[in-house]
Amino acid sequence: MKIRPILSSAAVLMLSLLSAVAGAQEVRYSWLDLSYMGQNVDRQGSQLPIPGQTVDIDGSDGDGVRFRGSFGTWNNFYVFLDYGSTDIAVDAVVNNSQGTFPASDEFDYTTIRGGIGLKYSLRFSTDLYAEVSYDSLDLDFGSFAIENFDMSEKDIGGAIGVRHMVNDDLQLSAYGRFTNVGDANLNTLEFDSDTLFGVGFSWTIVRGVAIVGDYESGAFSNWSVGFRLDLDED
């Protein structure tokens, strides 16, 4: 079953339903998030670091932390930062003349996305937005047996989405984004572009503090849940 078409259809349905709901307050753009993050890196790679020795690795799921901030708006512009760091489980098999040796460890998966956004209010409680970002992806594997799978790259990305206040406490969002550093080939050690789709919510539990949750589908899908501090709360 393809996840992306399902997310796209869900986003369209959500926006259709939201158009019939009266919002209460305007969308806010000055906040800080701290979340627990889950990451899926289903990738395999193989290297021959020295003659007669091969190293095969298999990366899977991991978890860590996510920090996000947004500050604005000035003439409908805002700036944002999204930082995620997770520890990904990796299994390895080393083959050489001495035999076959399994091993396991964790590697660091770090993403940084920062840039500028422009919002357009469809009405008081519903905004369309577009973002241009500078994206960074870093995979730090370490080494099992002299091999080196480490990868790091930076490039441009962008996003288009919608945010809607269902009522005073609940905000829903949906978006699609493109990045030039969204995928990684562990055999060629080359990055590729990716198109990702995401949905999220923010639910205020006490004045100025909300629970937030997000899911993003792409080459490396991820989800997060945590807390938001509203810097615009008066």
KOLVO-304161 format. One record per residue: residue in three letters; x, y, z of N, C-alpha, C in turn. Coordinates in steps of 0.05 Angstrom, whole numbers, padded with zeros to 5 digits, always signed. Layout:
<pts>
ALAXYZXYZXYZ;...
</pts>
This chain:
<pts>
MET+00017-00024+00000+00000+00000+00000+00018+00025+00000;LYS+00012+00044-00018+00027+00068-00020+00018+00088+00001;ILE+00037+00098+00017+00030+00117+00039+00025+00145+00028;ARG+00041+00154+00009+00039+00181-00001+00012+00188-00012;PRO+00000+00171-00030-00027+00178-00040-00047+00179-00018;ILE-00044+00161+00002-00063+00162+00024-00061+00188+00039;LEU-00036+00197+00045-00032+00223+00059-00043+00246+00042;SER-00039+00245+00016-00048+00267-00001-00079+00268+00000;SER-00092+00245-00002-00121+00244-00002-00131+00253+00025;ALA-00117+00245+00047-00126+00253+00074-00124+00283+00077;ALA-00102+00295+00066-00098+00324+00067-00121+00339+00053;VAL-00128+00329+00029-00149+00341+00013-00175+00339+00028;LEU-00181+00316+00040-00206+00312+00055-00206+00331+00079;MET-00183+00333+00093-00182+00350+00117-00188+00379+00110;LEU-00176+00388+00088-00179+00416+00080-00208+00421+00071;SER-00221+00401+00059-00249+00404+00051-00267+00406+00075;LEU-00261+00390+00096-00276+00392+00121-00272+00418+00135;LEU-00247+00427+00135-00240+00452+00149-00254+00476+00137;SER-00259+00475+00111-00271+00498+00098-00299+00503+00109;ALA-00311+00482+00121-00338+00486+00131-00338+00492+00161;VAL-00315+00493+00174-00313+00498+00202-00305+00527+00207;ALA-00318+00540+00225-00312+00568+00232-00289+00568+00252;GLY-00267+00581+00245-00244+00583+00263-00249+00605+00283;ALA-00232+00606+00304-00235+00624+00325-00214+00646+00326;GLN-00188+00638+00324-00167+00658+00325-00148+00654+00302;GLU-00131+00674+00298-00113+00673+00276-00090+00653+00281;VAL-00078+00644+00260-00055+00626+00262-00031+00641+00273;ARG-00016+00629+00291+00007+00642+00304+00033+00632+00291;TYR+00053+00649+00291+00078+00643+00277+00103+00647+00295;SER+00099+00651+00320+00122+00654+00339+00119+00633+00361;TRP+00135+00612+00359+00133+00590+00379+00159+00574+00379;LEU+00162+00558+00400+00185+00539+00402+00173+00511+00409;ASP+00184+00491+00395+00176+00463+00400+00199+00447+00410;LEU+00194+00428+00428+00213+00407+00436+00198+00381+00436;SER+00207+00361+00420+00192+00337+00415+00209+00312+00416;TYR+00196+00290+00422+00208+00263+00418+00203+00256+00389;MET+00224+00245+00376+00222+00240+00347+00229+00211+00340;GLY+00213+00199+00324+00218+00172+00313+00226+00174+00284;GLN+00246+00158+00276+00256+00160+00249+00258+00132+00236;ASN+00252+00131+00210+00254+00106+00196+00275+00109+00174;VAL+00296+00093+00176+00317+00093+00155+00321+00064+00146;ASP+00305+00056+00127+00307+00029+00116+00326+00029+00092;ARG+00352+00026+00098+00372+00028+00078+00394+00007+00083;GLN+00404-00004+00061+00426-00024+00062+00449-00014+00045;GLY+00473-00023+00053+00497-00015+00037+00518-00036+00040;SER+00537-00037+00020+00558-00056+00021+00584-00043+00011;GLN+00606-00049+00024+00632-00038+00016+00653-00060+00018;LEU+00675-00056+00002+00699-00072+00002+00722-00054+00011;PRO+00725-00049+00037+00745-00030+00047+00773-00038+00041;ILE+00779-00064+00042+00805-00074+00036+00801-00100+00020;PRO+00821-00109+00004+00818-00133-00012+00812-00157+00007;GLY+00792-00172-00001+00785-00196+00014+00766-00192+00038;GLN+00757-00167+00042+00739-00162+00065+00715-00144+00056;THR+00691-00154+00061+00667-00139+00055+00652-00132+00081;VAL+00639-00109+00080+00622-00100+00103+00595-00093+00092;ASP+00574-00107+00101+00546-00102+00094+00532-00090+00118;ILE+00517-00069+00114+00502-00057+00136+00473-00054+00129;ASP+00456-00054+00149+00427-00052+00146+00417-00033+00168;GLY+00409-00009+00160+00398+00011+00178+00368+00008+00181;SER+00357+00013+00204+00328+00010+00209+00317+00034+00223;ASP+00303+00030+00245+00289+00051+00259+00307+00063+00281;GLY+00299+00088+00289+00313+00101+00310+00296+00122+00324;ASP+00306+00134+00345+00291+00155+00358+00311+00175+00370;GLY+00299+00199+00377+00316+00220+00387+00299+00245+00394;VAL+00310+00268+00389+00297+00293+00395+00294+00311+00371;ARG+00274+00329+00373+00269+00348+00351+00264+00375+00364;PHE+00277+00395+00353+00273+00423+00362+00265+00440+00338;ARG+00243+00455+00342+00234+00473+00321+00227+00500+00332;GLY+00232+00520+00316+00224+00547+00323+00214+00563+00299;SER+00196+00581+00304+00185+00598+00284+00182+00626+00296;PHE+00190+00647+00281+00189+00674+00291+00178+00693+00269;GLY+00158+00707+00275+00146+00726+00255+00121+00737+00267;THR+00106+00751+00251+00111+00756+00223+00116+00786+00218;TRP+00131+00791+00196+00137+00818+00188+00128+00820+00159;ASN+00106+00836+00155+00094+00838+00128+00088+00811+00117;ASN+00078+00793+00134+00070+00765+00126+00094+00746+00123;PHE+00118+00755+00129+00142+00738+00128+00148+00727+00156;TYR+00161+00704+00157+00170+00693+00182+00195+00676+00177;VAL+00211+00671+00197+00234+00654+00195+00230+00629+00212;PHE+00244+00607+00205+00239+00582+00220+00265+00565+00220;LEU+00265+00547+00239+00287+00528+00242+00276+00501+00251;ASP+00286+00479+00239+00277+00452+00246+00302+00435+00249;TYR+00307+00425+00273+00331+00409+00278+00323+00382+00290;GLY+00332+00361+00278+00326+00334+00288+00351+00317+00291;SER+00353+00302+00312+00377+00285+00317+00367+00258+00328;THR+00371+00236+00314+00362+00210+00323+00385+00190+00321;ASP+00383+00169+00338+00402+00147+00338+00389+00124+00324;ILE+00400+00116+00301+00389+00095+00284+00403+00069+00289;ALA+00387+00047+00293+00399+00021+00297+00410+00010+00270;VAL+00434-00001+00271+00446-00012+00246+00459-00039+00253;ASP+00452-00059+00236+00465-00085+00238+00485-00088+00215;ALA+00507-00101+00221+00528-00105+00201+00538-00134+00201;VAL+00549-00141+00178+00561-00167+00175+00588-00163+00161;VAL+00610-00171+00174+00637-00169+00164+00646-00196+00154;ASN+00654-00198+00129+00664-00223+00117+00693-00220+00109;ASN+00710-00238+00118+00738-00238+00109+00749-00266+00111;SER+00775-00269+00108+00787-00296+00107+00784-00310+00134;GLN+00779-00295+00156+00777-00307+00182+00749-00317+00188;GLY+00729-00309+00171+00702-00318+00176+00682-00296+00172;THR+00658-00300+00183+00636-00281+00182+00630-00271+00210;PHE+00628-00245+00213+00625-00233+00240+00602-00213+00240;PRO+00581-00220+00254+00559-00201+00256+00565-00180+00278;ALA+00553-00156+00274+00557-00135+00293+00533-00116+00292;SER+00530-00100+00313+00508-00081+00313+00517-00056+00329;ASP+00505-00033+00322+00512-00008+00335+00490+00012+00328;GLU+00494+00037+00336+00476+00058+00328+00492+00080+00314;PHE+00478+00094+00295+00491+00117+00282+00474+00141+00284;ASP+00487+00164+00281+00473+00190+00284+00461+00199+00258;TYR+00435+00205+00259+00421+00216+00236+00413+00244+00244;THR+00424+00264+00230+00419+00292+00238+00408+00308+00214;THR+00386+00322+00218+00375+00339+00197+00372+00367+00208;ILE+00378+00387+00191+00374+00415+00198+00360+00428+00174;ARG+00339+00442+00179+00325+00457+00158+00317+00484+00169;GLY+00327+00505+00155+00321+00532+00164+00317+00550+00140;GLY+00300+00571+00143+00295+00589+00121+00275+00610+00127;ILE+00261+00618+00106+00242+00640+00108+00215+00631+00096;GLY+00193+00640+00107+00167+00633+00097+00150+00657+00092;LEU+00129+00654+00076+00110+00675+00070+00082+00663+00073;LYS+00066+00677+00090+00039+00667+00094+00019+00685+00081;TYR-00003+00673+00072-00025+00687+00059-00051+00678+00073;SER-00065+00697+00085-00090+00690+00099-00113+00688+00081;LEU-00125+00664+00080-00150+00660+00065-00173+00672+00080;ARG-00172+00670+00106-00191+00684+00124-00177+00686+00151;PHE-00191+00695+00171-00179+00701+00197-00165+00677+00209;SER-00175+00653+00205-00164+00629+00219-00151+00609+00200;THR-00148+00615+00175-00137+00597+00155-00115+00610+00139;ASP-00091+00599+00138-00069+00610+00123-00058+00590+00104;LEU-00051+00599+00080-00033+00585+00062-00005+00595+00067;TYR+00015+00578+00063+00042+00588+00067+00061+00574+00047;ALA+00083+00588+00041+00104+00577+00024+00131+00583+00038;GLU+00149+00563+00036+00175+00566+00049+00198+00559+00030;VAL+00220+00573+00033+00245+00567+00020+00265+00561+00042;SER+00279+00539+00039+00297+00530+00061+00324+00522+00051;TYR+00343+00521+00070+00369+00510+00066+00371+00485+00083;ASP+00373+00462+00070+00370+00436+00083+00397+00422+00086;SER+00401+00409+00109+00425+00394+00114+00418+00366+00124;LEU+00432+00346+00114+00428+00318+00122+00455+00306+00128;ASP+00459+00295+00152+00484+00283+00160+00480+00255+00171;LEU+00494+00236+00159+00493+00208+00169+00521+00201+00179;ASP+00523+00196+00205+00549+00190+00217+00549+00161+00227;PHE+00560+00143+00211+00559+00115+00217+00581+00105+00235;GLY+00603+00119+00237+00626+00107+00250+00638+00086+00232;SER+00649+00064+00244+00661+00043+00228+00662+00017+00243;PHE+00656-00005+00229+00657-00032+00241+00684-00045+00234;ALA+00693-00041+00209+00718-00054+00200+00731-00038+00177;ILE+00739-00014+00184+00754+00004+00166+00736+00017+00145;GLU+00712+00006+00140+00694+00018+00120+00685+00046+00129;ASN+00674+00061+00110+00665+00088+00116+00639+00094+00099;PHE+00616+00093+00113+00591+00099+00101+00581+00127+00107;ASP+00597+00144+00120+00589+00170+00128+00581+00187+00104;MET+00559+00203+00106+00549+00220+00085+00539+00246+00097;SER+00544+00268+00082+00535+00294+00091+00532+00312+00067;GLU+00510+00327+00066+00505+00345+00044+00486+00367+00052;LYS+00487+00390+00038+00470+00413+00043+00460+00423+00016;ASP+00435+00431+00015+00423+00442-00010+00397+00456-00005;ILE+00384+00464-00026+00360+00480-00024+00334+00463-00023;GLY+00314+00472-00009+00288+00459-00008+00265+00479-00008;GLY+00241+00469-00008+00218+00487-00007+00193+00472+00001;ALA+00172+00486+00010+00148+00474+00020+00124+00492+00014;ILE+00101+00480+00011+00075+00493+00008+00055+00479+00026;GLY+00040+00494+00042+00021+00481+00060-00001+00499+00069;VAL-00017+00489+00087-00040+00504+00098-00041+00499+00128;ARG-00048+00520+00143-00053+00517+00172-00080+00529+00178;HIS-00095+00515+00196-00122+00523+00202-00128+00520+00232;MET-00139+00541+00244-00148+00539+00272-00177+00529+00271;VAL-00181+00505+00281-00208+00494+00283-00224+00508+00304;ASN-00211+00514+00327-00223+00530+00348-00200+00544+00363;ASP-00205+00555+00386-00184+00569+00401-00161+00552+00408;ASP-00165+00525+00411-00144+00508+00421-00132+00489+00401;LEU-00145+00484+00379-00135+00463+00360-00128+00474+00333;GLN-00103+00470+00325-00093+00477+00298-00086+00451+00283;LEU-00095+00449+00258-00088+00428+00240-00072+00438+00217;SER-00054+00422+00206-00037+00431+00184-00032+00408+00165;ALA-00027+00414+00140-00019+00395+00119-00001+00409+00099;TYR+00019+00394+00089+00038+00406+00071+00051+00386+00053;GLY+00064+00396+00032+00082+00380+00015+00107+00396+00013;ARG+00130+00382+00013+00155+00396+00010+00175+00380-00007;PHE+00194+00395-00019+00214+00383-00036+00242+00390-00024;THR+00260+00371-00025+00287+00376-00016+00307+00362-00035;ASN+00329+00374-00039+00350+00362-00055+00368+00343-00040;VAL+00364+00341-00013+00379+00322+00003+00360+00305+00020;GLY+00341+00293+00006+00320+00277+00020+00325+00248+00021;ASP+00343+00237+00004+00348+00208+00003+00378+00204+00002;ALA+00386+00180+00009+00415+00173+00010+00419+00144+00000;ASN+00437+00140-00018+00444+00114-00028+00470+00105-00015;LEU+00468+00084+00002+00491+00075+00018+00511+00059+00002;ASN+00504+00052-00023+00523+00037-00040+00540+00057-00056;THR+00527+00078-00067+00542+00097-00082+00551+00121-00066;LEU+00540+00124-00041+00546+00146-00023+00538+00173-00037;GLU+00515+00173-00050+00505+00196-00064+00477+00203-00053;PHE+00472+00229-00052+00445+00239-00043+00427+00243-00067;ASP+00401+00242-00062+00381+00246-00083+00359+00264-00071;SER+00344+00276-00089+00321+00293-00080+00298+00276-00071;ASP+00279+00288-00058+00255+00274-00048+00232+00294-00045;THR+00208+00284-00049+00183+00299-00044+00169+00286-00021;LEU+00163+00302+00000+00152+00292+00025+00125+00304+00030;PHE+00107+00290+00044+00081+00300+00051+00077+00296+00081;GLY+00065+00316+00094+00062+00315+00123+00036+00326+00132;VAL+00028+00317+00156+00005+00328+00170+00013+00332+00199;GLY-00001+00350+00213+00005+00356+00241-00017+00369+00256;PHE-00014+00371+00282-00033+00385+00299-00019+00399+00322;SER-00033+00419+00333-00024+00432+00357-00049+00436+00374;TRP-00049+00426+00399-00072+00427+00416-00064+00441+00443;THR-00075+00464+00447-00068+00479+00471-00080+00466+00496;ILE-00063+00460+00516-00073+00447+00541-00075+00467+00564;VAL-00057+00487+00564-00059+00509+00583-00050+00534+00568;ARG-00056+00557+00578-00050+00582+00565-00020+00583+00557;GLY-00015+00585+00531+00013+00588+00521+00028+00563+00517;VAL+00016+00539+00525+00030+00513+00522+00012+00494+00507;ALA+00023+00480+00487+00007+00461+00471+00021+00435+00468;ILE+00006+00414+00463+00017+00388+00454+00017+00389+00423;VAL+00040+00381+00411+00042+00380+00382+00049+00352+00372;GLY+00040+00346+00349+00046+00320+00336+00048+00323+00306;ASP+00066+00308+00294+00070+00309+00265+00077+00282+00254;TYR+00069+00277+00229+00078+00254+00214+00086+00263+00186;GLU+00109+00254+00176+00119+00261+00150+00127+00236+00135;SER+00116+00233+00110+00122+00210+00093+00142+00218+00071;GLY+00163+00203+00069+00183+00208+00048+00202+00184+00046;ALA+00225+00188+00033+00245+00167+00032+00253+00159+00060;PHE+00256+00178+00078+00260+00173+00107+00236+00185+00121;SER+00217+00169+00128+00193+00179+00142+00200+00184+00171;ASN+00184+00201+00184+00189+00207+00212+00163+00216+00225;TRP+00162+00215+00252+00140+00226+00267+00151+00238+00293;SER+00136+00256+00304+00144+00269+00329+00120+00277+00346;VAL+00124+00278+00372+00104+00288+00391+00118+00302+00413;GLY+00108+00325+00421+00121+00340+00442+00105+00364+00451;PHE+00119+00385+00460+00106+00408+00471+00114+00434+00456;ARG+00096+00453+00455+00100+00478+00442+00096+00501+00461;LEU+00115+00520+00462+00112+00544+00477+00105+00567+00458;ASP+00081+00579+00462+00071+00600+00445+00083+00626+00453;LEU+00100+00638+00436+00114+00663+00442+00096+00687+00436;ASP+00073+00683+00423+00054+00704+00417+00032+00707+00437;GLU+00031+00688+00456+00009+00688+00476+00010+00714+00492;ASP-00013+00728+00494-00014+00752+00510-00034+00750+00533;
</pts>
